Amino acid sequence: MKKLLAAISHRSERFQTSVSYIIIIVLVICGVSIVHNLINVQNEAGRSNNKVPLDLDHVREILLSNSNEETRERDANCRLWDCVNLYKCGQKGHDRLTIYVYPLQEYVDEDSGKTVSILTREYYQILEAVVRSRYYTPNPNEACLFLPSIDVLNGNLVKPSAVEKALALQNYWDNGENHIIFNMIPRTDGYVLKTDRAIILGGGFDTWAYRNGFDLSLPIYSPTQQNIADLSAKSTHLPRRNLLIVVLPNIYPKYHNQIHTLFVDNPNEVLMLDKCVTHTKEFSIKNTMHCNSSRGKSVDYPRVFEKGTFCLYCHSVNSDESDLMEILAYNCIPVIAVDNSVLPFEDVLDWSLFSLKIREAEMHALVKKLSTVSHTKIFELQRQGRWVYHRYFKDLNAITLTALEILENRIFPHKARSVMDWNKPDDNYRSTFNPLFLPIISPKAQGFTAVILTYDRVESLFTLIQKLALVPSLQSILVIWNNQNKMPPHLSSFPTISKPLKVIQTRANKLSNRFYPYNEIETEAILTIDDDINMLTTDELDFGYEVWREFPDRIVGFPSRIHVWDNVSMHWRYESEWTNQISMVLTGAAFHHKFWSHMYTYAMPGNIKDWVDQHMNCEDIAMNFLVANITNKPPIKVTPRKKFKCPECTNTEMLSADLNHMRERSACIDRFASIYGRMPLRSVEFRADPVLFRDNFPEKLKRFNDVGNL
């Protein structure tokens, strides 16, 4: 042995380095193998217990009080581009998210002698889901994100100061950069865990604490979901015995009087549960509960949810309540009455497709609103909710993999699924998003029909007709003469153009006449345009039609507006200021499919159409509501132009000159939202411009040269 050591000592320095590298690699491989097997074996061994004991042969004890390392405060300003080192992602050809899971370790607080965090069965399931997924890497040098094996799922069961020190001891912590922490149940005492730059995947977020685009809102998982049998298809297709179910003990006391009033006024529709007794608990969430109902009978919770068509989800007394997941598990339609909540996975899931949302101030009128929901709408909400639950929420494996895919979409946006793909059921029935089922690009040969609504501005009308006739994609022009007291000019006095032109005099002066499905319209595309919008160029109109061909189910146009919520007046407000966000495109200059003219005329909800005609206002807002409600998509603004009124037109000639005009349009949004039972308008920061529009290229290389600026 001495000779062997002497021989080795005379080896070159290069050889010594090589041997050291080999030993390190072997140890790393062995360590990863042990961790992987430990997770799987201990997970299997501990499935029958709520808390899984650790095998101390494979862990190290750390006395936290001897450590000088501390985590800094949670960085409230973190965003993906400044608190995540994206250069660690996509290394060595990995065009996907890679996650390294720290080896299992036990951390002991020297002061109390207690283990900082015993791993629960739920956290083992999360670790197992990550390790078995395509995102896992055993090599920390290839990892994009790091996941500590420290269980902070339930913030109320851990000692914050000790956990914060334990996080700081992680080998690759680096102030939390590129780390993810699962914190499903936040603390009830308001304490915010000091996690510095780490991404929090948690439940119970509100809009004040949520770092948009950085944190990720998770559902609060309930172990009782594992015991919920798959409901039969028949039970999801029809309204159920009770219109609304409310679990009173889970709701803030300040709402109790309103809920009692709802029950007293509607005893046959509302089932109210009170005086619930919990028998067992797992993961600090109720497992079996019996409640006294408002009708004098004891019912099982949460099984009672299967008796309701709608179930109220409101501010909860306890932060660890999992009502929302249990409501979805029993295919009850959630009625969400939390103004500032961040719903689980709302970055990608459209909750309006399988739930209803009301403002807390409107809770007194809840039953009245729910009674107006049609059976067809109930069926669609139940069907979508059933699919979303089984696809994304049914167990911890589904929740974990969904969360990781969302993180991957953020880091590798070029591979991300669209919001439509996230919300589109992958079974055989057709999606409810868009009833048109149009081709991706509408046939170009048809062109578009320009429908001009006019009253008595002949000069500006003739100017507009002359400009429209020069647009290559124009098929024909239809002039809607809305003045019954004066005949329209004779056709011989109209400008001579090469395109077909026809004039129709209406029987009544109504703004809705612009959307009537006239037999003279033979094209799929319709350009609705006011007679004073004569500043648009030929290239702008032609480009607008090209954009519509790619999005034939949307409103595509030029002037845009936005709706905003006013916290002072507690009403919606119509906003015409120039912003990057839009939610409406005014039909004074916009393309739409002729299908929407039929829907506007014959299938407009409530009395919206009659109200518009009586008040001579808001027909464009009504059309935007109609399209957004059916498609769940925002409109598309084209070109940067923001000025649309001709300089020759005086304000006294325009409807918008009325001082009450803006006030009425704000009232329109409130009225329409009330009729629809929700706010269907979608805000978006998007604008379509021609290729090479702002590039420094010769004009002859650009297809649409004459596109106006601001």
NORZIRA-V332033 format. One record per backbone hydrogen bond with DSSP energy under -1.0 kcal/mol. CO is the residue of the C=O (numbers start at 0). NH is the residue of the N-H. If there is no record, write none. Layout:
CO&NH, CO&NH
This chain:
0&4, 1&5, 2&6, 3&7, 4&8, 7&10, 11&15, 12&16, 13&17, 14&18, 15&19, 16&20, 17&21, 18&22, 19&23, 20&24, 21&25, 22&26, 23&27, 24&28, 25&29, 26&30, 27&31, 28&32, 29&33, 30&34, 31&35, 32&36, 33&37, 34&38, 35&39, 36&40, 37&41, 38&42, 39&43, 40&44, 41&45, 45&48, 49&120, 54&57, 61&107, 62&65, 63&66, 74&77, 78&81, 78&82, 83&85, 84&87, 85&88, 90&93, 92&94, 97&143, 97&144, 98&136, 99&146, 106&115, 107&63, 108&112, 113&108, 118&51, 119&123, 120&124, 121&125, 122&126, 123&127, 124&128, 125&129, 126&130, 127&131, 134&98, 138&141, 144&99, 145&179, 146&101, 152&184, 153&156, 158&162, 159&163, 160&164, 161&165, 162&166, 163&167, 164&168, 166&169, 169&172, 173&176, 174&196, 175&178, 177&145, 178&198, 180&200, 182&202, 184&154, 192&194, 194&197, 195&74, 198&180, 199&215, 200&182, 201&217, 204&341, 205&209, 209&211, 210&213, 210&214, 215&201, 216&344, 221&224, 222&225, 223&226, 224&227, 232&235, 233&236, 241&308, 242&309, 243&270, 244&311, 245&272, 246&249, 247&250, 249&316, 251&254, 252&255, 254&258, 255&259, 256&260, 257&261, 258&262, 259&263, 260&264, 261&265, 265&269, 268&243, 270&245, 271&293, 272&247, 273&291, 276&289, 279&286, 281&284, 284&281, 287&278, 288&300, 289&276, 290&298, 291&273, 292&295, 296&292, 298&290, 299&303, 300&288, 301&304, 302&305, 303&306, 304&307, 306&241, 308&332, 309&244, 310&334, 312&336, 314&251, 317&320, 321&325, 322&326, 323&327, 324&328, 325&329, 326&331, 327&330, 332&310, 333&355, 334&312, 335&357, 339&206, 342&345, 344&347, 344&348, 348&350, 349&352, 350&353, 355&335, 358&361, 359&362, 361&364, 362&365, 364&368, 365&369, 366&370, 368&371, 369&372, 373&377, 374&378, 375&379, 376&380, 377&381, 378&382, 379&383, 380&384, 381&385, 382&386, 383&387, 384&388, 385&389, 386&390, 387&391, 388&392, 388&393, 394&398, 395&399, 396&400, 397&401, 398&402, 399&403, 400&404, 401&405, 402&406, 403&407, 404&408, 405&409, 406&410, 407&411, 411&414, 412&415, 417&421, 418&422, 443&446, 447&474, 447&475, 448&526, 449&477, 450&528, 451&479, 452&530, 453&481, 455&457, 456&460, 457&461, 458&462, 459&463, 460&464, 461&465, 462&466, 463&467, 464&468, 466&469, 467&470, 470&473, 472&447, 475&449, 476&501, 477&451, 478&503, 479&453, 480&505, 489&492, 490&493, 499&476, 501&478, 503&480, 507&509, 509&512, 510&513, 511&514, 512&515, 515&517, 517&520, 523&593, 524&448, 525&591, 526&450, 527&589, 528&452, 529&532, 531&533, 536&540, 537&541, 538&542, 539&543, 540&544, 541&545, 542&546, 543&547, 544&548, 546&550, 548&441, 550&553, 554&635, 555&590, 556&637, 558&585, 560&582, 560&583, 561&574, 563&572, 565&569, 570&565, 572&563, 574&561, 581&683, 583&560, 585&588, 587&529, 588&557, 589&527, 590&555, 591&525, 592&595, 593&597, 594&598, 595&599, 596&600, 597&601, 598&602, 604&607, 606&610, 607&611, 608&612, 609&613, 610&614, 611&615, 611&616, 617&621, 618&622, 619&623, 620&624, 621&625, 622&626, 623&627, 624&628, 625&629, 626&630, 627&631, 635&556, 636&687, 645&648, 649&652, 650&653, 653&656, 654&657, 657&660, 659&663, 660&664, 661&665, 662&666, 663&667, 664&668, 665&669, 666&670, 667&671, 668&672, 669&673, 670&674, 671&675, 672&676, 683&581, 687&638, 689&692, 694&696, 697&700, 698&701, 704&706
